[in-house]
Amino acid sequence: MITVGKVNNADDFAQFIKELCVKGPVSIVKPNWNNANSYTSAKRLHWLFSALKGRTKIIDGYSLYRNELNTGSERREPFNPTKAKARWKWIKEQDEWFLKFSGIDKVLSKHSVEYINITEDVWSMKTLDPDEVRDFVDTKYGILLSQEMYSFVPTRISELRGSTLLSITSSNKGSQRLLSTENLYSLIPNPARHIKWYGKDGSRFSQSIVDINKIYRSFFSPCYWINEIEGMGLFVGSKNSLEADAVAARLLNINPKKTEYFRRAANVFGGYDEKLTANLPKLQKLLKAL
């Protein structure tokens, strides 16, 4: 079931979350904090935290671009990406800068939301035994193509097993296009994840997205997938990530059938009703009536 809402304020967003039927005593929010230029804003997070019931936590990994050097539209690598861990202290300081710069620190404090940084925990070796993760994930979704990923799960994630997961991101018709399934990619701990996990010409990107999704979908349930379409005032959500992403993709003039991670993910997590996106003019007309 797809939920689409025209959202202009906190009340509209609360209604959208209500219609999406988000449930669970503990909610784990995965925002899009890829860089300091385009990210899930403090306002959107305030709306989300206000609408959720029970305890809320937020998760993400460090980013090579979430810093003072990347507040513009062009990405700048602050150091040799192959030596990211050697710059751990600087990366952590820049992450704290980002939270203040964006105003997100105040929102987290206001709503008593704990921030769990995946990179921080993995680099500190506060992780689960990979064999335990392997047994748990393989039973649900089959083996991961990369065995290394079994060592990427912090102990705190295991302690939250069974919590509700919400992946929320925003896209526009310009250069910023990141959908909710792909959003989990930044839970791969290395801030320079593009070197190994993206691969040459994107050769590993789709499989990396699928594998990290396998891990977090195994630990968290139910999962909700939310895409904001900037410039249209629309939020698209579903418990089926491919459904939410397919509708959002068509609104962004992207053909989901030509997107590799859609095909890979559909083989693992199930597909979506293609009738939802088959007639784009009709879909756009219906949305305008909201």
C-alpha positions in Angstrom: 0.0 0.0 0.0 1.3 3.4 -1.0 0.7 6.5 1.0 1.1 10.0 -0.7 0.7 13.2 1.2 0.8 16.9 0.4 2.8 18.3 3.3 3.1 22.0 4.2 3.4 21.8 7.9 3.8 19.6 11.0 0.1 18.8 11.1 0.1 17.6 7.5 3.2 15.5 8.2 1.6 13.9 11.3 -1.4 13.0 9.1 0.9 11.4 6.6 2.6 9.3 9.3 -0.9 8.3 10.6 -2.0 7.2 7.2 1.2 5.3 6.7 0.3 3.4 10.0 3.7 3.7 11.5 3.7 1.5 14.7 6.2 0.4 17.3 7.4 1.4 20.8 10.9 2.2 19.5 11.5 3.9 16.2 14.9 4.0 14.5 15.2 6.8 12.0 17.7 6.7 9.1 18.0 10.2 7.6 19.9 11.4 4.6 23.0 13.2 5.9 25.3 12.6 3.0 26.8 16.1 3.0 26.4 19.6 4.5 24.6 20.9 1.4 21.7 18.6 1.0 20.3 16.6 3.9 17.2 15.7 5.9 16.6 19.0 7.6 16.1 19.9 11.3 12.5 20.9 10.4 11.7 17.6 8.8 13.2 15.7 11.7 11.2 17.8 14.1 8.0 17.0 12.3 8.9 13.3 12.2 9.9 13.1 15.9 6.7 15.0 16.9 4.6 12.5 14.9 6.1 9.3 16.3 5.0 7.6 19.4 7.4 6.0 22.0 11.2 6.3 22.0 13.1 7.4 19.0 16.8 7.0 17.9 18.6 8.1 14.8 21.3 6.2 13.0 23.9 7.0 10.3 27.6 6.5 9.5 30.2 9.2 9.1 30.5 10.8 5.6 33.5 12.1 3.7 31.4 15.1 2.7 29.6 16.1 5.9 31.9 18.9 6.9 32.7 22.6 6.6 34.3 22.1 3.2 31.1 20.7 1.6 28.4 23.3 2.2 28.3 24.0 -1.6 26.9 21.9 -4.5 30.3 20.6 -5.6 31.8 17.8 -3.5 35.3 18.3 -2.2 37.4 15.5 -0.7 39.0 16.9 2.5 41.8 14.4 2.6 43.1 11.2 1.0 40.0 9.0 1.2 42.1 5.8 1.6 43.3 7.1 5.0 39.9 8.0 6.5 40.4 6.2 9.8 43.6 8.1 10.3 41.5 11.3 10.3 38.9 9.9 12.8 39.2 12.7 15.3 38.7 15.4 12.5 35.8 13.5 11.0 34.1 13.2 14.5 34.6 17.0 15.1 33.2 17.8 11.7 30.2 15.6 12.4 29.5 17.6 15.6 30.0 20.8 13.6 27.3 19.6 11.1 24.8 18.9 13.8 25.2 22.5 15.1 25.4 24.0 11.6 22.1 22.3 10.6 20.3 22.9 13.9 19.7 19.2 14.2 21.5 19.1 17.5 18.7 21.2 19.1 16.0 19.0 17.6 17.7 15.8 18.9 17.9 17.4 22.3 14.4 18.7 22.3 13.0 15.3 21.5 15.5 13.3 23.6 16.7 11.4 20.5 19.9 9.4 20.8 22.2 9.5 17.8 23.9 6.2 17.1 26.8 6.6 14.7 27.6 3.3 13.0 31.1 4.3 12.0 32.0 5.3 15.6 30.9 2.0 17.0 32.5 -0.2 14.3 35.8 1.7 14.5 35.6 1.4 18.3 35.1 -2.4 17.8 31.8 -2.3 19.7 30.3 -4.9 17.3 28.6 -8.2 17.2 30.3 -11.4 16.4 30.2 -11.8 12.6 29.0 -15.4 12.9 26.0 -14.3 15.0 25.1 -11.7 12.4 25.6 -14.3 9.6 23.3 -16.8 11.2 20.6 -14.2 11.7 20.8 -12.5 8.3 21.3 -15.6 6.2 18.2 -17.2 7.7 16.0 -14.3 6.5 17.5 -13.1 3.2 20.3 -15.5 2.2 24.1 -14.9 2.3 25.7 -11.6 1.7 28.0 -11.3 -1.3 30.6 -9.5 0.9 31.5 -11.5 3.9 33.1 -8.4 5.4 29.7 -6.8 6.0 28.9 -9.4 8.7 31.3 -7.5 10.9 29.5 -4.1 10.4 26.8 -4.4 13.1 27.2 -2.5 16.3 26.2 -4.1 19.6 23.7 -1.3 20.1 21.9 -2.3 16.9 21.5 -5.8 18.3 20.1 -4.4 21.5 17.4 -2.6 19.5 16.5 -5.7 17.5 12.8 -5.7 16.6 12.4 -1.9 16.6 10.7 0.0 13.8 12.9 1.4 11.0 12.1 4.5 9.1 14.3 5.5 6.1 13.6 9.1 5.2 15.2 11.0 2.4 14.5 13.8 -0.1 15.1 14.2 -3.8 14.5 16.8 -6.5 14.6 16.9 -10.3 18.0 18.4 -10.2 21.2 16.7 -9.0 19.9 15.4 -5.7 18.3 12.0 -6.2 18.6 9.6 -3.4 15.7 7.2 -2.7 14.8 5.4 0.5 16.3 1.9 -0.3 19.6 3.4 -1.4 19.6 5.6 1.8 20.8 2.7 3.9 24.0 2.6 1.9 25.6 5.1 4.3 25.3 2.6 7.1 28.4 1.0 5.6 30.9 2.3 8.2 33.8 3.6 6.1 33.2 7.4 5.4 35.0 6.8 2.1 32.7 4.0 1.2 32.6 4.9 -2.4 36.2 3.5 -2.9 35.4 -0.1 -2.2 31.6 -0.4 -2.0 30.7 1.7 -5.0 33.3 0.1 -7.2 34.7 1.2 -10.5 31.9 2.8 -12.6 29.4 1.8 -9.9 30.1 -2.0 -10.4 29.5 -2.8 -6.7 27.0 -0.2 -5.8 23.7 -2.1 -6.4 24.9 -5.2 -4.5 26.3 -3.1 -1.7 22.8 -1.5 -1.3 21.1 -4.8 -1.3 23.5 -6.4 1.3 23.3 -3.5 3.8 19.6 -3.6 3.4 19.6 -7.3 4.2 21.4 -6.6 7.5 19.2 -3.8 8.7 15.9 -5.3 7.5 16.9 -8.5 9.4 17.3 -6.6 12.7 14.5 -4.1 12.4 10.8 -4.7 11.6 8.5 -3.3 10.5 10.3 -1.0 8.1 8.8 2.1 6.5 10.3 3.9 3.5 9.7 7.6 3.0 10.7 9.9 0.0 10.2 13.6 0.0 9.8 15.1 -3.5 11.2 18.6 -3.1 9.5 21.3 -5.1 6.2 19.4 -5.2 5.5 19.4 -1.4 4.9 15.6 -1.6 5.9 12.7 0.6 5.6 9.2 -0.7 5.7 6.3 1.8 5.2 2.6 2.0 6.2 -0.6 3.9 7.5 -1.8 0.5 10.6 0.2 -0.3 10.5 -0.5 -4.0 7.0 0.6 -4.2 7.8 3.9 -2.4 10.9 4.4 -4.6 9.2 3.5 -7.8 6.5 6.1 -7.4 9.0 8.7 -6.3 11.3 7.8 -9.2 8.6 8.3 -11.8 7.7 11.7 -10.3 11.4 12.5 -10.7 11.3 11.3 -14.3 13.4 8.3 -13.5 12.5 4.9 -15.0 12.8 2.4 -12.1 13.1 -0.5 -14.6 16.4 1.0 -15.8 17.8 1.3 -12.3 20.0 -1.7 -11.4 19.5 -1.7 -7.7 15.7 -1.9 -8.2 16.2 -5.2 -10.1 18.5 -6.7 -7.6 16.4 -5.6 -4.6 13.2 -6.9 -6.2 14.8 -10.4 -6.4 15.4 -10.3 -2.6 12.7 -8.2 -1.0 9.9 -8.7 -3.5 8.7 -6.4 -6.3 6.0 -3.8 -6.6 2.8 -3.3 -8.5 4.0 -1.7 -11.8 0.5 -0.4 -12.4 1.3 2.3 -9.8 3.9 3.8 -12.2 2.7 2.7 -15.6 0.7 5.8 -16.4 2.7 8.8 -15.2 0.4 11.5 -16.5 -2.5 9.9 -14.6 -0.4 9.6 -11.5 0.6 13.2 -11.7 -3.0 14.3 -12.2 -4.1 12.3 -9.1 -1.4 13.9 -7.0 -2.3 17.4 -8.1 -5.8 16.7 -6.6 -4.3 16.2 -3.1 
